Amino acid sequence: MVPVSPAAALGEQANDVRPLLVDVVRYRHDRSAEAHQVSESRYGMGFGSQWRDLLDDVQDAMKARGYRTYRLPPAGYKLPVVNDCLVYVWRVPDSVDAISSFASSPTRLNGFAAELLDPTLFEPGFTGEPELTSVNDSPEVDELGRVVRAADDVMPLVLVMIQSTPRQLQSIVWAVAELDKESGDVRLHGQETLWAPQVNVDDAAIYVESFDSGTPNEPKIAPQEQEGTQPDA
């Protein structure tokens, strides 16, 4: 069953992951926006290419906190694993169907089929660093455990979505992503805003009295004589 929200999926660790994600995403946006400004480019492709840095930055920060990682084939992206859930950070493209077509690549599609990991087993990765294997590869998992786990042996995918332009980081939102196997569309559950820019309210704003009460003050207008005219005789 798909968790109803990221908080439900990540459990108590959601309180640790939430501020960490916000800090990492804001740092990467600031660096990318600064590089775009320095380059004086007329195009935003370079700024948009920060998606891979986002994946690496989050993975490094989470790994430093002791979280496990999962290598997602075939591209080999390493995603953090929190409470048996994959965490995928993604800068959302500027298109109407961006969310529903998230699983348009083989690598992202495999994010919805990642098997649960056995924390006691490791195997060498492509770069020689240890990576976790699925629980079904464990010789110590008995047959009853396999049967119980068979219906729920895929890790949920928590999708962290970033809306941004070179001028502004607009929002950081997360949700549990679910793949419709028939249509291939992705649906979101429990969408929640992690961060949004604060609106600065001017404390010295001018007070304007409502028109539905009180008596308006009429302006005083006095007639003035025009130059070059003589008063009537």
ZATOR-116792 format. One line per 10 residues: their letters; for each residue y, z, x of N, C-alpha, C, CB. Coordinates in Angstrom, 3 decimals. Glycine has a CB too. Example, Ala and Ser with C-alpha at 12.3 -4.5 7.8 and 13.67 -1.06 7.14 Angstrom:
BEGIN
as) -5.690 7.800 13.190 -4.500 7.800 12.300 -3.300 7.800 13.200 -4.473 9.046 11.308  -2.250 7.080 12.850 -1.060 7.140 13.670 0.030 7.870 12.900 -0.598 5.725 14.084;
***
This chain:
BEGIN
mvpvspaaal) -1.193 0.000 0.843 0.000 0.000 0.000 1.244 0.000 0.879 0.005 1.222 -0.954  2.224 -0.803 0.527 3.454 -0.901 1.295 4.318 0.325 1.038 4.220 -2.190 0.940  4.816 0.992 2.083 5.696 2.155 1.878 6.934 1.767 1.076 6.117 2.761 3.234  7.458 2.727 0.329 8.585 2.436 -0.552 9.909 2.356 0.196 8.676 3.486 -1.629  9.962 2.890 1.412 11.207 2.899 2.175 10.903 3.123 3.645 12.170 3.985 1.649  11.852 2.820 4.545 11.648 3.121 5.966 11.438 4.609 6.225 12.832 2.630 6.773  12.152 5.457 5.499 11.990 6.899 5.683 10.573 7.337 5.340 12.999 7.665 4.824  10.009 6.750 4.282 8.634 7.082 3.908 7.657 6.539 4.937 8.300 6.527 2.514  7.950 5.370 5.501 7.055 4.763 6.490 7.069 5.524 7.811 7.445 3.312 6.729  8.243 5.932 8.260 8.373 6.563 9.572 8.212 8.075 9.527 9.706 6.224 10.168;
geqandvrpl) 8.260 8.652 8.350 8.063 10.086 8.223 9.159 10.888 8.919 6.717 10.469 8.783  8.790 12.011 9.502 9.763 12.874 10.162 10.439 12.196 11.347 9.093 14.144 10.621  9.789 11.192 11.917 10.364 10.517 13.078 11.530 9.604 12.708 9.295 9.714 13.786  11.758 9.399 11.416 12.890 8.574 10.986 14.206 9.190 11.428 12.880 8.395 9.464  14.291 10.503 11.437 15.527 11.182 11.850 15.822 10.973 13.330 15.435 12.675 11.551  14.808 10.754 14.125 14.993 10.496 15.554 15.303 9.027 15.808 13.743 10.913 16.340  14.668 8.151 15.039 14.804 6.713 15.262 16.132 6.180 14.749 13.664 5.970 14.596  16.609 6.707 13.628 17.822 6.174 12.985 19.024 6.151 13.928 18.162 7.000 11.752  19.451 7.273 14.505 20.627 7.222 15.391 20.385 6.434 16.667 21.056 8.617 15.751  19.149 6.410 17.143 18.832 5.659 18.353 19.023 4.162 18.122 17.390 5.951 18.806;
lvdvvryrhd) 18.566 3.670 16.989 18.738 2.259 16.658 20.211 1.887 16.562 18.032 1.933 15.348  20.995 2.735 15.912 22.422 2.461 15.755 23.109 2.388 17.111 23.084 3.536 14.883  22.809 3.331 17.999 23.443 3.341 19.323 23.088 2.094 20.126 23.028 4.591 20.100  21.815 1.706 20.101 21.375 0.553 20.884 21.982 -0.740 20.341 19.841 0.460 20.882  21.986 -0.899 19.030 22.518 -2.121 18.430 24.021 -2.242 18.686 22.231 -2.147 16.918  24.747 -1.140 18.548 26.197 -1.188 18.781 26.506 -1.498 20.243 26.852 0.146 18.376  25.731 -0.944 21.151 25.946 -1.226 22.573 25.718 -2.708 22.863 25.011 -0.359 23.446  24.625 -3.273 22.356 24.324 -4.681 22.624 25.359 -5.591 21.981 22.923 -5.037 22.115  25.822 -5.242 20.784 26.857 -6.068 20.147 28.138 -6.069 20.974 27.151 -5.562 18.722  28.554 -4.901 21.451 29.780 -4.826 22.250 29.667 -5.675 23.507 30.087 -3.373 22.626;
rsaeahqvse) 28.508 -5.626 24.177 28.328 -6.411 25.400 28.331 -7.911 25.081 27.009 -6.016 26.108  27.676 -8.296 23.999 27.603 -9.713 23.636 28.964 -10.240 23.192 26.570 -9.926 22.523  29.699 -9.432 22.438 31.027 -9.851 21.996 31.970 -9.980 23.185 31.596 -8.857 20.972  31.857 -9.062 24.131 32.701 -9.126 25.327 32.388 -10.376 26.149 32.511 -7.864 26.188  31.105 -10.682 26.308 30.717 -11.865 27.069 31.204 -13.140 26.371 29.187 -11.907 27.255  31.146 -13.149 25.049 31.620 -14.316 24.300 33.127 -14.507 24.488 31.286 -14.167 22.800  33.851 -13.402 24.499 35.302 -13.482 24.677 35.657 -13.971 26.081 35.947 -12.113 24.416  34.955 -13.455 27.076 35.224 -13.855 28.460 34.909 -15.336 28.662 34.400 -12.996 29.443  33.853 -15.810 28.025 33.455 -17.211 28.196 34.435 -18.179 27.545 32.070 -17.430 27.621  35.227 -17.679 26.583 36.178 -18.515 25.853 35.484 -19.709 25.190 37.278 -19.008 26.798;
srygmgfgsq) 34.230 -19.497 24.799 33.481 -20.563 24.152 33.990 -20.793 22.733 31.985 -20.234 24.136  33.975 -22.033 22.316 34.356 -22.382 20.954 33.179 -22.256 19.987 34.913 -23.797 20.915  32.015 -21.984 20.513 30.802 -21.961 19.709 30.121 -20.600 19.804 29.842 -23.069 20.154  29.373 -20.271 18.740 28.763 -18.953 18.682 27.303 -18.911 19.070 28.907 -18.415 17.332  26.765 -20.017 19.603 25.334 -20.014 19.929 24.996 -18.967 20.986 24.902 -21.395 20.416  25.873 -18.842 21.984 25.628 -17.865 23.042 25.619 -16.452 22.508 26.669 -17.992 24.128  26.550 -16.151 21.613 26.593 -14.817 21.010 25.341 -14.566 20.175 27.855 -14.657 20.138  24.883 -15.592 19.466 23.711 -15.435 18.621 22.414 -15.252 19.389 23.586 -16.607 17.733  22.427 -15.600 20.679 21.199 -15.489 21.468 20.884 -14.060 21.892 21.301 -16.356 22.689  21.665 -13.101 21.421 21.431 -11.704 21.782 20.155 -11.144 21.153 22.617 -10.859 21.364;
wrdllddvqd) 19.492 -11.921 20.284 18.329 -11.399 19.565 17.237 -10.912 20.507 17.768 -12.460 18.646  17.027 -11.622 21.621 15.967 -11.197 22.543 16.365 -9.924 23.282 15.650 -12.314 23.551  17.658 -9.822 23.649 18.141 -8.585 24.261 17.998 -7.410 23.310 19.597 -8.734 24.689  18.243 -7.645 22.032 18.081 -6.576 21.045 16.643 -6.060 21.029 18.479 -7.073 19.646  15.685 -6.984 21.029 14.280 -6.574 21.052 13.955 -5.766 22.301 13.371 -7.796 20.972  14.421 -6.253 23.460 14.130 -5.572 24.723 14.836 -4.219 24.809 14.544 -6.451 25.903  16.104 -4.177 24.386 16.863 -2.926 24.454 16.227 -1.837 23.608 18.297 -3.153 24.005  15.849 -2.199 22.386 15.244 -1.211 21.487 13.886 -0.770 22.020 15.096 -1.788 20.063  13.111 -1.717 22.503 11.794 -1.376 23.043 11.928 -0.428 24.231 11.035 -2.648 23.461  12.879 -0.698 25.118 13.081 0.170 26.286 13.534 1.569 25.868 14.114 -0.451 27.240;
amkargyrty) 14.475 1.624 24.929 14.986 2.923 24.492 13.903 3.745 23.795 16.179 2.732 23.556  13.093 3.088 22.982 12.035 3.796 22.264 10.922 4.226 23.213 11.463 2.914 21.149  10.629 3.377 24.174 9.590 3.720 25.148 10.018 4.921 25.988 9.283 2.513 26.061  11.316 4.992 26.303 11.828 6.138 27.055 11.703 7.432 26.262 13.283 5.907 27.442  11.659 7.326 24.944 11.482 8.493 24.079 10.012 8.832 23.879 12.141 8.253 22.732  9.125 8.042 24.460 7.700 8.328 24.358 6.969 7.559 23.288 7.509 9.753 24.119  7.633 6.602 22.633 6.963 5.818 21.599 6.107 4.716 22.223 7.995 5.209 20.634  5.027 4.386 21.551 4.135 3.330 22.012 4.722 1.963 21.702 2.753 3.472 21.370  4.151 0.935 22.297 4.588 -0.437 22.030 3.387 -1.306 21.669 5.333 -1.026 23.254  3.693 -2.396 20.981 2.666 -3.348 20.564 3.158 -4.741 20.930 2.358 -3.235 19.022;
rlppagyklp) 2.309 -5.506 21.629 2.672 -6.863 22.020 2.282 -7.829 20.904 1.988 -7.260 23.358  3.295 -8.530 20.390 3.092 -9.392 19.235 2.827 -10.823 19.690 4.310 -9.339 18.297  1.627 -11.343 19.448 1.320 -12.718 19.851 1.922 -13.723 18.868 -0.203 -12.922 19.949  2.074 -14.981 19.278 1.775 -15.519 20.606 2.925 -15.406 21.606 1.383 -16.949 20.479  4.144 -15.087 21.132 5.305 -15.055 22.036 5.285 -13.845 22.965 6.594 -15.051 21.228  4.572 -12.792 22.568 4.457 -11.632 23.435 5.580 -10.637 23.312 4.371 -12.071 24.820  6.368 -10.667 22.226 7.425 -9.673 22.046 6.800 -8.290 21.924 8.288 -9.997 20.796  7.422 -7.327 22.586 6.924 -5.959 22.519 7.756 -5.170 21.521 6.956 -5.286 23.914  7.088 -4.640 20.509 7.759 -3.890 19.456 7.367 -2.424 19.516 7.426 -4.473 18.080  8.306 -1.525 19.243 7.965 -0.103 19.190 7.055 0.194 18.003 9.239 0.752 19.106;
vvndclvyvw) 6.195 1.187 18.198 5.321 1.656 17.127 5.704 3.097 16.816 3.802 1.540 17.525  6.154 3.327 15.593 6.599 4.655 15.162 5.799 5.064 13.936 8.128 4.669 14.854  5.061 6.158 14.069 4.256 6.654 12.957 3.355 5.551 12.385 5.165 7.218 11.857  2.725 4.791 13.289 1.843 3.684 12.916 2.570 2.599 12.125 0.675 4.205 12.105  3.844 2.367 12.463 4.629 1.288 11.871 5.294 0.485 12.982 5.691 1.847 10.883  5.361 -0.838 12.822 6.099 -1.672 13.750 7.580 -1.644 13.387 5.556 -3.118 13.740  8.441 -1.610 14.400 9.886 -1.651 14.184 10.417 -2.936 14.817 10.597 -0.380 14.788  10.932 -3.829 13.993 11.411 -5.135 14.452 12.916 -5.220 14.204 10.659 -6.301 13.726  13.701 -5.331 15.294 15.150 -5.445 15.194 15.526 -6.924 15.211 15.857 -4.674 16.353  16.367 -7.334 14.257 16.607 -8.758 14.038 18.048 -9.006 13.636 15.663 -9.304 12.970;
rvpdsvdais) 18.716 -9.905 14.353 20.060 -10.341 13.945 19.885 -11.441 12.908 20.917 -10.848 15.180  20.368 -11.192 11.696 20.132 -12.085 10.568 20.983 -13.347 10.708 20.440 -11.370 9.236  20.370 -14.529 10.668 21.141 -15.777 10.713 22.004 -15.931 9.469 20.202 -16.985 10.852  23.022 -16.760 9.582 23.940 -16.992 8.475 23.386 -18.091 7.570 25.348 -17.372 8.999  22.388 -17.742 6.784 21.809 -18.686 5.833 21.365 -17.931 4.592 20.619 -19.457 6.462  21.328 -18.623 3.468 21.044 -17.982 2.186 19.631 -17.418 2.139 21.243 -18.970 1.048  18.654 -18.152 2.681 17.251 -17.744 2.583 16.744 -17.092 3.866 16.386 -18.942 2.246  17.637 -16.504 4.650 17.246 -15.939 5.944 16.176 -14.855 5.789 18.471 -15.362 6.658  16.352 -13.960 4.831 15.406 -12.853 4.657 14.050 -13.365 4.180 15.962 -11.821 3.658  14.047 -14.174 3.147 12.783 -14.635 2.572 11.985 -15.489 3.553 13.048 -15.424 1.299;
sfassptrln) 12.678 -16.173 4.468 11.992 -17.041 5.430 11.823 -16.382 6.792 12.750 -18.340 5.589  11.896 -15.060 6.836 11.760 -14.338 8.100 10.454 -14.680 8.802 11.842 -12.836 7.862  9.364 -14.825 8.061 8.041 -15.065 8.645 7.785 -16.553 8.882 6.955 -14.493 7.739  8.823 -17.301 9.238 8.675 -18.742 9.420 8.075 -19.125 10.766 10.005 -19.405 9.266  7.997 -18.180 11.711 7.398 -18.467 13.014 6.050 -17.764 13.119 8.337 -18.024 14.168  5.130 -18.281 13.944 3.818 -17.630 14.094 3.926 -16.195 14.600 2.947 -18.431 15.045  4.887 -15.933 15.491 5.016 -14.582 16.032 5.447 -13.597 14.958 6.013 -14.563 17.184  6.459 -13.949 14.181 6.904 -13.057 13.109 5.834 -12.904 12.045 8.194 -13.577 12.480  5.106 -13.982 11.791 4.024 -13.907 10.820 2.973 -12.893 11.251 3.386 -15.280 10.628  2.697 -12.848 12.545 1.717 -11.894 13.058 2.202 -10.455 12.959 1.383 -12.219 14.496;
gfaaelldpt) 3.506 -10.268 12.760 4.020 -8.916 12.566 3.521 -8.272 11.288 5.515 -8.935 12.561  3.024 -9.086 10.378 2.492 -8.565 9.116 0.970 -8.418 9.153 2.892 -9.478 7.962  0.375 -8.650 10.321 -1.080 -8.560 10.438 -1.498 -7.716 11.634 -1.686 -9.951 10.552  -0.580 -6.893 12.149 -0.884 -6.063 13.316 -1.755 -4.883 12.898 0.419 -5.563 13.992  -2.926 -4.773 13.513 -3.851 -3.700 13.161 -3.381 -2.369 13.712 -5.247 -4.010 13.674  -3.796 -1.313 13.046 -3.489 0.034 13.516 -3.988 0.223 14.945 -4.115 1.090 12.585  -3.295 1.069 15.689 -3.614 1.274 17.087 -4.342 2.593 17.311 -2.355 1.227 17.918  -5.232 2.563 18.273 -5.933 3.778 18.687 -5.162 4.375 19.852 -7.430 3.485 19.082  -4.551 5.550 19.703 -3.732 6.130 20.765 -4.509 6.511 22.011 -3.032 7.329 20.251  -5.850 6.490 21.959 -6.639 6.901 23.128 -7.093 5.718 23.964 -7.848 7.699 22.688;
lfepgftgep) -6.885 4.499 23.456 -7.388 3.330 24.161 -6.260 2.462 24.672 -8.291 2.522 23.263  -6.402 1.937 25.885 -5.414 1.057 26.477 -6.122 -0.119 27.126 -4.543 1.810 27.502  -5.422 -1.217 27.210 -5.959 -2.360 27.917 -4.820 -3.021 28.677 -6.646 -3.360 26.941  -5.071 -3.698 29.789 -3.992 -4.315 30.558 -3.285 -5.395 29.758 -4.533 -4.902 31.853  -1.958 -5.417 29.877 -1.168 -6.440 29.214 -0.973 -7.632 30.122 0.177 -5.884 28.780  -0.151 -8.557 29.661 0.081 -9.760 30.431 0.755 -9.456 31.768 0.921 -10.729 29.633  1.564 -8.401 31.795 2.299 -8.070 33.010 1.659 -6.928 33.784 3.721 -7.714 32.669  0.482 -6.499 33.355 -0.208 -5.452 34.069 0.047 -4.071 33.520 0.172 -5.489 35.480  1.020 -3.908 32.597 1.280 -2.592 32.050 0.336 -2.321 30.885 2.745 -2.468 31.605  -0.008 -1.047 30.646 -0.982 -0.740 29.609 -0.446 -1.047 28.218 -1.389 0.714 29.694;
eltsvndspe) -1.331 -1.564 27.372 -0.991 -1.812 25.985 -2.072 -1.239 25.100 -0.804 -3.313 25.718  -1.687 -0.908 23.877 -2.622 -0.302 22.958 -3.500 -1.349 22.294 -1.884 0.500 21.915  -4.714 -0.965 21.967 -5.624 -1.845 21.243 -5.714 -1.379 19.806 -7.027 -1.873 21.902  -6.348 -2.162 18.970 -6.493 -1.778 17.570 -7.589 -0.726 17.430 -6.809 -3.011 16.692  -7.524 0.025 16.335 -8.516 1.079 16.113 -9.907 0.498 15.924 -8.137 1.920 14.898  -9.995 -0.708 15.426 -11.307 -1.299 15.172 -12.038 -1.669 16.457 -11.160 -2.525 14.301  -11.345 -1.635 17.612 -11.980 -1.917 18.885 -12.590 -0.665 19.512 -10.980 -2.534 19.832  -12.383 0.470 18.896 -12.854 1.721 19.471 -14.338 1.931 19.195 -12.048 2.891 18.922  -15.145 2.195 20.230 -16.567 2.447 19.999 -16.816 3.805 19.368 -17.330 2.347 21.298  -15.766 4.659 19.345 -15.937 6.006 18.815 -15.632 6.088 17.327 -15.056 6.969 19.565;
vdelgrvvra) -15.144 5.006 16.745 -14.844 5.014 15.315 -16.145 4.796 14.556 -13.784 3.921 14.946  -16.550 5.770 13.738 -17.825 5.657 13.038 -17.710 4.687 11.864 -18.293 7.037 12.548  -18.852 4.363 11.284 -18.886 3.357 10.221 -18.128 3.821 8.991 -20.323 3.028 9.847  -18.192 5.111 8.657 -17.460 5.617 7.502 -15.969 5.458 7.713 -17.805 7.084 7.240  -15.522 5.723 8.935 -14.101 5.566 9.228 -13.658 4.126 9.079 -13.793 6.057 10.628  -14.515 3.196 9.459 -14.172 1.777 9.315 -14.017 1.406 7.842 -15.247 0.891 9.975  -14.908 1.919 7.012 -14.856 1.594 5.589 -13.598 2.168 4.952 -16.104 2.124 4.869  -13.269 3.408 5.293 -12.089 4.052 4.719 -10.829 3.327 5.157 -12.021 5.533 5.129  -10.806 2.853 6.405 -9.617 2.243 6.968 -9.497 0.757 6.622 -9.616 2.421 8.461  -10.569 0.169 6.118 -10.601 -1.280 5.926 -9.486 -1.773 5.011 -11.940 -1.694 5.362;
addvmplvlv) -9.165 -0.995 3.968 -8.159 -1.437 3.009 -6.745 -1.162 3.476 -8.385 -0.773 1.688  -6.596 -0.429 4.559 -5.250 -0.042 4.979 -5.184 0.018 6.499 -4.851 1.322 4.364  -5.608 -1.082 7.177 -5.677 -1.068 8.621 -4.593 -1.917 9.269 -7.023 -1.540 9.066  -3.556 -2.267 8.496 -2.449 -3.059 9.010 -1.190 -2.191 9.047 -2.223 -4.332 8.140  -0.475 -2.257 10.157 0.733 -1.448 10.293 1.869 -2.028 9.454 1.154 -1.356 11.768  2.562 -1.201 8.678 3.753 -1.685 7.959 4.817 -2.143 8.948 4.324 -0.581 7.033  5.681 -3.042 8.496 6.748 -3.580 9.333 8.100 -3.103 8.817 6.694 -5.125 9.367  8.775 -2.304 9.631 10.137 -1.861 9.312 11.102 -2.839 9.966 10.402 -0.383 9.802  11.851 -3.564 9.146 12.760 -4.592 9.629 14.176 -4.028 9.695 12.709 -5.844 8.721  14.753 -4.050 10.904 16.126 -3.588 11.118 17.012 -4.822 11.223 16.245 -2.685 12.408;
miqstprqlq) 17.894 -5.015 10.247 18.674 -6.250 10.133 20.129 -6.019 10.526 18.597 -6.801 8.704  20.633 -6.885 11.411 21.997 -6.777 11.908 22.813 -7.963 11.415 22.019 -6.702 13.452  23.938 -7.687 10.789 24.904 -8.709 10.415 26.091 -8.571 11.358 25.342 -8.574 8.909  26.459 -9.652 12.052 27.530 -9.535 13.029 28.157 -10.887 13.318 27.010 -8.913 14.315  29.386 -10.833 13.810 30.097 -11.982 14.346 30.689 -11.531 15.681 31.215 -12.510 13.346  31.171 -12.465 16.513 31.780 -12.043 17.772 32.955 -11.090 17.579 32.238 -13.250 18.543  33.581 -11.142 16.414 34.735 -10.282 16.170 34.368 -8.910 15.624 35.668 -10.954 15.219  33.213 -8.816 14.957 32.902 -7.542 14.293 31.409 -7.371 14.061 33.638 -7.445 12.963  30.941 -6.148 14.292 29.609 -5.749 13.848 29.761 -5.322 12.392 28.997 -4.584 14.751  29.130 -6.045 11.496 29.376 -5.866 10.070 28.487 -4.824 9.424 29.198 -7.160 9.367;
sivwavaeld) 27.215 -4.779 9.805 26.316 -3.791 9.203 25.002 -3.731 9.955 26.062 -4.117 7.730  24.363 -2.571 9.847 22.990 -2.380 10.330 22.202 -1.820 9.146 22.926 -1.406 11.604  21.213 -2.572 8.698 20.442 -2.206 7.507 18.966 -2.247 7.863 20.755 -3.159 6.306  18.188 -1.316 7.311 16.753 -1.410 7.510 16.018 -1.340 6.179 16.270 -0.303 8.443  14.793 -1.840 6.186 13.955 -1.872 4.989 12.522 -2.124 5.427 14.439 -2.968 3.975  11.587 -1.836 4.545 10.186 -2.180 4.787 9.974 -3.610 4.298 9.204 -1.174 4.064  9.483 -4.469 5.179 9.274 -5.879 4.831 7.837 -6.106 4.376 9.604 -6.793 6.032  7.688 -6.882 3.321 6.362 -7.228 2.793 6.255 -8.739 2.689 6.110 -6.560 1.404  5.138 -9.276 3.126 4.903 -10.713 3.082 4.100 -11.075 1.841 4.174 -11.184 4.350  4.631 -12.021 1.070 3.878 -12.581 -0.051 2.947 -13.647 0.524 4.838 -13.183 -1.163;
kesgdvrlhg) 1.666 -13.376 0.533 0.709 -14.273 1.186 0.601 -15.626 0.483 -0.659 -13.618 1.240  0.902 -15.671 -0.778 0.803 -16.931 -1.508 1.996 -17.846 -1.232 0.694 -16.662 -3.000  3.214 -17.289 -1.307 4.418 -18.105 -1.129 4.920 -18.116 0.311 5.513 -17.605 -2.037  4.541 -17.094 1.101 5.043 -16.979 2.452 6.419 -16.344 2.529 5.080 -18.318 3.083  6.960 -15.924 1.384 8.276 -15.290 1.358 8.173 -13.816 1.719 8.923 -15.452 -0.021  9.262 -13.295 2.261 9.322 -11.891 2.642 10.206 -11.139 1.652 9.854 -11.730 4.090  9.719 -10.008 1.174 10.476 -9.144 0.270 10.761 -7.821 0.967 9.706 -8.912 -1.060  11.846 -7.169 0.565 12.268 -5.915 1.176 12.088 -4.753 0.206 13.728 -6.005 1.630  11.717 -3.598 0.751 11.555 -2.383 -0.047 12.389 -1.257 0.579 10.045 -1.973 -0.141  13.085 -0.517 -0.276 13.821 0.658 0.188 14.959 0.326 1.130 12.890 1.601 0.864;
qetlwapqvn) 15.671 -0.752 0.881 16.755 -1.166 1.776 17.825 -0.083 1.857 17.376 -2.492 1.298  18.227 0.239 3.093 19.204 1.309 3.319 20.134 0.922 4.465 18.490 2.657 3.629  21.414 1.215 4.306 22.398 0.933 5.347 22.394 2.058 6.381 23.811 0.760 4.735  22.142 1.694 7.634 22.174 2.676 8.718 23.586 2.859 9.252 21.241 2.253 9.850  24.341 1.775 9.268 25.703 1.840 9.808 26.539 0.735 9.196 25.700 1.725 11.355  27.817 1.049 8.941 28.795 0.060 8.483 30.153 0.510 8.998 28.794 -0.089 6.906  31.062 -0.418 9.272 32.372 -0.026 9.787 33.132 0.825 8.783 33.189 -1.257 10.145  33.815 1.823 9.286 34.589 2.698 8.423 35.906 2.030 8.048 34.843 4.048 9.108  36.306 2.258 6.800 37.573 1.730 6.326 38.662 2.748 6.632 37.517 1.406 4.804  39.654 2.337 7.416 40.753 3.232 7.770 41.771 3.283 6.632 41.431 2.774 9.083;
vddaaiyves) 41.946 4.476 6.086 42.898 4.670 5.008 44.164 5.280 5.579 42.306 5.562 3.892  45.300 4.649 5.347 46.579 5.141 5.852 47.005 6.366 5.053 47.665 4.037 5.782  47.057 7.505 5.752 47.446 8.737 5.069 48.875 8.678 4.556 47.286 9.921 5.997  49.682 7.820 5.162 51.080 7.732 4.764 51.309 6.614 3.758 51.958 7.522 5.981  50.294 6.301 2.994 50.422 5.224 2.009 51.471 5.579 0.976 49.074 4.945 1.323  52.200 4.581 0.530 53.256 4.801 -0.441 52.652 5.090 -1.807 54.193 3.587 -0.510  53.147 6.146 -2.432 52.653 6.502 -3.753 53.358 5.647 -4.799 52.866 8.010 -4.038  52.574 5.008 -5.646 53.113 4.170 -6.707 52.736 4.785 -8.034 52.596 2.712 -6.601  53.733 5.109 -8.847 53.488 5.736 -10.137 52.891 4.734 -11.108 54.780 6.323 -10.705  51.955 5.205 -11.878 51.297 4.330 -12.837 52.267 3.916 -13.932 50.072 5.020 -13.443;
fdsgtpnepk) 52.072 2.701 -14.456 52.931 2.198 -15.508 52.562 2.762 -16.879 52.871 0.693 -15.539  51.434 3.452 -16.968 51.015 3.914 -18.283 51.621 5.252 -18.657 49.524 4.010 -18.338  52.499 5.788 -17.823 53.119 7.063 -18.140 54.519 7.089 -17.544 52.266 8.248 -17.611  55.359 7.965 -18.103 56.715 8.119 -17.579 57.657 7.048 -18.110 56.697 8.077 -16.063  58.880 7.177 -17.705 59.916 6.236 -18.134 60.440 5.487 -16.934 61.065 6.963 -18.861  60.361 4.173 -16.951 60.833 3.427 -15.784 62.338 3.566 -15.607 60.457 1.954 -15.907  62.782 3.595 -14.357 64.200 3.659 -14.048 64.758 2.251 -13.979 64.447 4.413 -12.724  65.700 1.949 -14.863 66.291 0.623 -14.882 67.324 0.492 -13.779 66.921 0.332 -16.241  67.364 -0.632 -13.103 68.362 -0.816 -12.050 69.759 -0.919 -12.637 68.048 -2.065 -11.224  70.743 -0.353 -11.928 72.133 -0.409 -12.374 72.772 -1.671 -11.825 72.922 0.850 -11.923;
iapqeqegtq) 73.250 -2.507 -12.729 73.865 -3.777 -12.351 75.297 -3.800 -12.829 73.081 -4.972 -12.929  76.215 -4.020 -11.910 77.640 -4.100 -12.265 78.116 -5.517 -12.048 78.496 -3.100 -11.429  78.857 -6.089 -13.007 79.371 -7.456 -12.846 80.373 -7.546 -11.713 80.017 -7.938 -14.138  80.326 -8.608 -10.971 81.241 -8.821 -9.849 82.030 -10.099 -10.089 80.469 -8.894 -8.497  83.322 -10.045 -9.648 84.177 -11.221 -9.786 83.850 -12.230 -8.708 85.660 -10.834 -9.721  83.820 -13.497 -9.111 83.561 -14.548 -8.140 84.839 -14.871 -7.381 83.005 -15.808 -8.829  84.669 -15.253 -6.112 85.824 -15.611 -5.309 86.464 -16.877 -5.829 85.432 -15.779 -3.854  87.823 -16.923 -5.746 88.566 -18.104 -6.164 88.804 -18.228 -7.640 87.874 -19.288 -5.714  88.500 -17.169 -8.386 88.750 -17.193 -9.842 89.860 -16.248 -10.171 87.486 -16.825 -10.646  90.599 -16.534 -11.183 91.696 -15.694 -11.642 91.295 -15.020 -12.943 92.992 -16.520 -11.825;
pda) 91.756 -13.814 -13.110 91.441 -13.137 -14.365 92.122 -13.835 -15.531 91.864 -11.663 -14.308  91.530 -13.707 -16.696 92.112 -14.329 -17.886 93.489 -13.726 -18.185 91.171 -14.155 -19.105  94.389 -14.562 -18.641 95.751 -14.117 -18.980 95.709 -13.326 -20.267 96.725 -15.321 -19.114;
***
